[in-house]
Amino acid sequence: MKLKKILMTSTLITGIAFVSNASSNVYAASILEVEPNDTIETAQPISLNGEIKGNISKVYKEPTNEDYLKITVSQDGILNLKMDKSESFENKIQVLDSEKNIIMDRKVGFTKNLEDSINLGKGEYYIRLYLEYNADGNKSYDYNLITSFKPYTASYKGETEDNDTIERADLIAVNTTYHGSLLKSNHSGDEIDIFKVSIPKDTYTSINLHFEDSFWNVSLLDANGKEIQSDYSQGRTESHTFDGQFKAGDYYIKVDTYFDYGNLNYSIRADISEVKSFKDISKNHEFYKEISMVRELGIINGYTDGNFRPNEKIKRKHVAAMINRAGATLTPIRKMTYFSDLRVTDSAYDSIRKLYAAGVIDGNGDNFNPENSLTHAQIAKILVNAFGLEKNSDKVYSFSDVKKSAWYYDYVQILAENGATLNSKGKFNPNSPVTRAELAVLISRTIEASKIIPL
């Protein structure tokens, strides 16, 4: 027996404002689907901003009864699709371009709703809705599909869909948010997006990416396409930032996903800002030069009130963040472990993960103690290991408070030979907590010694 699809009247309901329960968007009208609309050729035209009520079904060993809807886009923008279902069932939503290429392929799964979006340029597109699986064999399902469209503006833009090579990379304007979508499916294979950022002069730049799910890979490339930095989510975070003092020139950001199936939506934004002096660091400050240097390199940020607070004890989490920004070569030699006082959502987690994986920093049992301070002896070991500093002479550097039998003796000798110590009247002060100003000095001198040039 062939199950007939439940047909609804094709009368357009006019003059009715529809308000979604999950959104404050108001739609001018709600319509019912019109049969037949089970092929691209018979696709039903719908509004970019509206609601359509429909029904899809599938009978065992018989073709799927599916719906095709047609939309016309008159200007570039982002289409949002929100699907509410009468009950839980597994179905798919696809968006196809005018040449029938699949540009969005989303498996909804056994949930009652879905919300997703895609960047579209001018043209005609088709929305395909169909059941992928029906355990009951003979059953049909009702749905509501809500569409809303947001045109691009000067500060709100989206990618083109052919930006998968450096030659076709999307040029993004600074201080502007761009939205993108990556598709991975049996139909399309893996997709990548590449963006180009042109930095007009040496300046501090922050390139921020935010993802709707945590299944992404990102790489920062130089003008020749050579990788400078890269990272991947590991299912732990939904954002990533490349920041620091960029030299003038062109850079590329490559984005891809390791989603098993479906679309990954994201946004990308490059911000350029002029570096200003800290309110509490005058030009007469003992370490003004070093503090200014590490700030211009984007290694330190200071506090929201504009102060640096040079005499505060540096915290372990801030040390990890600063060393990571300084461009230390951190080659993983072990996996990240669990610390009860550290969450993957913590701002410094990514930096701590990299330093721990590289064997540069350890915890204390189940705790990492991110808020604790570090001593000069501990910092000496961290800097030497993070930046790969070495001692290439037999010269002995004397400090009245550093004994040859001390566990940190060799680290202090290496720092001293590389000119990365403080002048403290013949003392190293191994057990004294390091201040924020002192760490700025140590990092600036370590960078010069290691000849590492951060972004």
N, C-alpha and C positions, 0 to 999 in steps of 0.2 A: 504494500500500500504506500502510495506516495503522499507524504504530508504536505498539504497545501499551506502556503504562507498566509498568515493572518493579514489581510489587507485592510488598510485604513482609508478613510475618505481623503480625497485629494484637495478638499476645500482649504484655502488659505485662511487662517485665523488672523484677521487684521484688527488693528486698534487695541491690541492687548500687549501690555508691557510684561515681559517675563523676567523674573529676578531669580538667579541661581541661589540655592540654599548655601552653597559654599563660596559665593562670591558676591560682591556688591555691584558687579556689572549689570546694567540694565539693557535688555535687548528689545528692539522695536517690535518684533513679532515672533511667534512660534508657529511652525508649520508641521505637517505630517508628510511622510514620504509618499511618493507616487510611483506605483508600479506601471510598467516594468522598468527597473533601474538596476538590473543585474549584470550589465556590461558597460564598458566605457562609452560605447555608442549610444546607450540609453541612459547615461548618467543624468541624475536629476540636478539641475542648477540650484544652488542655495546661496544665501547671503554670507558675506565674510563676518558679519556680526549678527548672530541669531541662534535659534534652537530648532532642531528637527527631531521628531519622534519617529522611530522606525522599529523594524522587527527583522531578525535574521534567524535562519534555521538550518539544520543539517540532518538528513536521514541516512542511516547506515547504508553504505554501498551506493549512495546516490549523490549527484553533484551538490555542492554547497549552494544554498539559496543566499546570495550575498547582495550587498548594496553598493552602488557607485554613486558618488555625489560630485558635482562639478562646481568649482569656484573660479572666479576671475579676479586676478590681482592687478590693480591699475597703478600701484606704486610699490616700491620695495618696502618690506616690513617683516614683522614676525606674526605668524599665525599660531594662535593658541587653540588647542583642542581639548575639550573636557567631556568625558563620556560617563554618564550615569546609567547603570543597568538595573533592571528589575530584580535580578537575583545574580548569584555568583555563577559565572560560566567563563570558559576560556575562549577568547576571541582575539583577532588581530585587527589593527588599523594600519593601513598603508597610505602614503601620499605618493602619487605619481605625477611626473611632469607631462607636458603636452606630447612628448614622444614616448610615453608609457614607461619611462625609466623610474624605478622605485627610488625615491629620495628620503623616505622615512618608512621604517618597518618596525612596528611596536607590538610586541606580544603582551596583551593585557593580563592574562592569567586569571586565576579564580578569585577575582576581586570584583567589587561592585562599581568601581569608578576608576578613572584614569585622567590625568591631566598632563599634557605634553605640548611642546611648541617646536616650530621649525621656521627657519629663515626662508623667505620666498621673494624672488624678484618679480618683475612684471610678467604676466602671462596667464595661461590657463592650467589648472591643476585638477587632479581627481583624488577623491578620498574613497578608499575601498575598505569596507567593513565585512568581515566574514568569520564564521566559526572555524576554529582549527581542530576542535575536539568536542565530541558530544557523547558522553558515556551512556546516556539514556537512550540514544538511538533515535527516538521520535519525539522531538521537542523543539519548540521555538522560543525565542527570547526577545523581550522588548528592551529598547534602549532610548536614551535621550542624548543627542550629541549637540554640544554648545560650541559655537565657533566665535572667536573674537580676534580682531586684527589690529596690530599697532604699527603704524607707519614709522619708518626711521626718521629721526630728527638730526640736527647738527651734533647733538651729544649722545644720541642713541642709535647705533648702527648695527649691521650684521655682516657676516661673511658672504662671499660669493661661493657657489658650489663647485668651482673648478680650481680651488686654491691648494692643490695637493703637491705642487712642486715649488722650488725657490723662484723659478721663472714666472710662475703664476701666483705668487704669494700676494695676499691682500695687504696693501699698505694701510696701516692704521694711524690715524692722527693722534697725537699725544693728548692726554687729558680727556679722552673720549672712550666710552664703553662700547664694545662690540660684542655681539652674541653669535655663538656658533653651535653647530650640532654635528656629532659624529655618528655614522651609521655602520653597524656591523651586522651582517645577515648572510644567509645562504645565497641570496640573490646578488649581493653587491661585493662580498668579500670585506676586507678591512679598508677603512678610510682614514686618511690623515688630513689635517688642516695646517697650513703654514701662513704665518703673518710676518710682515716686514715692519720694523720700527726704525725710523731714521732719527738719529740724535744729532742735532745741529752743532752742539759744542760739548766739550767735556763738562759733565754735570751729573748731579745725583739723579738717578732714574729708578723708578719702582714699576715693575711689570707684574701685575696681579692677575691671577686666573682663579675663577671660582667655578666649581662643578656641581651639578645636581646629584651626582653619585660619585662614589670613591673607586673608580676603575679607570684611571688615566695614566698616561705617560707624557711628560713634557721635556723639551730640550731647548736650550738657548744656543743659537749658532752665530758664528761671526759672518762677516760679509762674504766669505768664500764658502760658507756652508759647513765649516768645521765646528764640531760641538765644543762649547765652552763649559756648560753645566747641564745637568739633566737630573730628573727625579721621577719617581712614580709613586702612586698613592698607597700601594700595599693594602688597600681596603681600610685605611686608617684616617684619612683626612680628605676634605673636599675643597681644598684651596692650596695654592702654591704661589710664592713670590720670588722673582729674581730682582734683587735690588742692590744698589751700590753706586759707586762713582763710575759711570760709563764714559769711555772715550768717544769723541765725535765719530760718527760713522753709521753704517747700516748693520742691523741685527735681525735675525729671524727667530721666530718661536714656532716650534713644531709640536703639534698636539695630536695624540692618538689615544685609542682606548683598547683595553683588553676585556671589554664587555663580552660575554658569550653571545649575546643576541640583543639587538635593539638599538635605540638612540641614546647618546649621552649629550646632554645640553650643557653649555658652559658660557661664561663671559670672560673677556680679556680686556685689560685697560693698562695703558702705559702713562705714568705720571712723571713729569719732569718738574723739579722744584729747586729753587735757589737755596743754598745752605746758608743759614744765618748763625751768628755767634750765640753761644749760650749766655744767658743773662748773668750767671754767676761766675763766668770765666772772662776776666778782663785780659787785655794784652800784656798786662804786667804779671800775670799769673806765671808761676815757675814752669808749668808744663803747658803753657798756651799753645806753643807750636805743635806739640805731639797730639794734644786733644783736638786741635783744629784739623790736623791731618787725618786722624781716624774718623772724625765726623764727615769730612769731605769725601772720604772713601765709603761712607755709608755703614761703617762698622759699629758706630755708636749713634744712638738716637736721642738720648736725654729723656726728660720727663715732659708731660703735656703742659706744664706751667712754664716751659722754656728754660728750665735750669738743668744743669748737669749733675749737681750735688757731688762734687769731686771727692769729698772726705768720707762719703758713705762707704761702708764695707761692700765689696762686690759680691753678688750672690752667684752660687754655682750655676743656676740656669742662665744668668746673664753672661757668664764666662763662655758657656757653650755657644750661645747665640753669637757673641762677638767673634769668637775664633772661626766659626762657620762662615760668617760674613767676610772675614779677612782673607778667605781663599786658601785655607789650609788644605793640603792634599790628604784626604781621609779615605784610605783604602780599607774596605770592610774585611775583617779577619774573623768575625764572629757574629752571631745573630743577636738582635736586640732582645733583652730579657724583660721580665715584668717587674715593675717597681710599684709598690702599693700606694706611694704618694705622688705618682705621676700618671696623668691621663693623656690619651692621644690627642685630646682637644686643647691641651695646654699650648700656649704660643711658642714655647721653647722646645716642645717635644721633638720636632724634626731635627733640630740642631743637636739635642742630647742623644737622639738615636744614632746620628752619624758619628759623633765622638765616641760613644760607647762601642758601636760596631767596629770602629777602627782601633779599639784598645787604648784610646787616649785617656779615657776617664772611666771610673768605676763607681759602683754604689756601695752601700753599707748593708749587706744582707738584702732584705726585701725593700729597703728604702734607698732612694736616690738623694734625698735631702736637698731639693732644689733651692730652698730659701736660705740654706746655710752659707757661711762665708768660706773662703779658701785662704790658706797661708801662702807666704812667699815660696816656701819649699814645694808645696803642692803645685803652685802655678809654674814653677821652674820645670817640673817633670812634664806638665801638660803642654807647655810651649815647645819644649824640645821634641816631644813625640809628635805633636800635631804638625809642626813645620819641618820636621826632618833635619834639625840642626845637628852639626857634628863638630868635634874638636880635632883640628888637624895639626896641632903643635904640642910640644912637651912643656910649654910654659905653664907655670902654676900661678893661679890667681888667689891671693890671700884675702880672707875675710875673718876677722877676729872671732866671729860667732859660728863659723862653719868648720867642724872637725872632719878630718879625712875619713873617719869611721862612720860618719852620718850617711844615712841611706840616700840622701839627696845631693851628696858631695859632687858626684860626676855631672849631674844636671846643672848645678851652679857653675861648675867649671866651663861647661859648654856654653851657657848663656853669657858668661863673662867674656869668653874668647870672641863671641859674636857681637859684643857690645850691647847686649840686651839686659843689662842690669841697671839698678839705680845707684846713684852716688850717695851713700848713707854713712859717710865718715868711717869708711873701712869696715862697715858691717853689712850683712845681707839681710838680717832680721828674718830668719827662716820661719819662725813660729808666729810672726805678727800677721794679722789679717791684711789682705791686699785691699786697698781702696780703689774706687772707680778711676780716680786720676792716675794712680800708679799702674793699673792694668792698661790704661790707654797708652801710657809711655812704653810699657813693656811690649805691647803688641806692635806699636809703631816701629820700635827698634828691631823687633823680630822680623817684621815685614821687610825692612831694609836689609837685614842680614841674610834672609832667605831669598831675596830678590823676587819674591812673589808679588805680582801686581794684581790686586783685587779689581773686580769690575769697577 
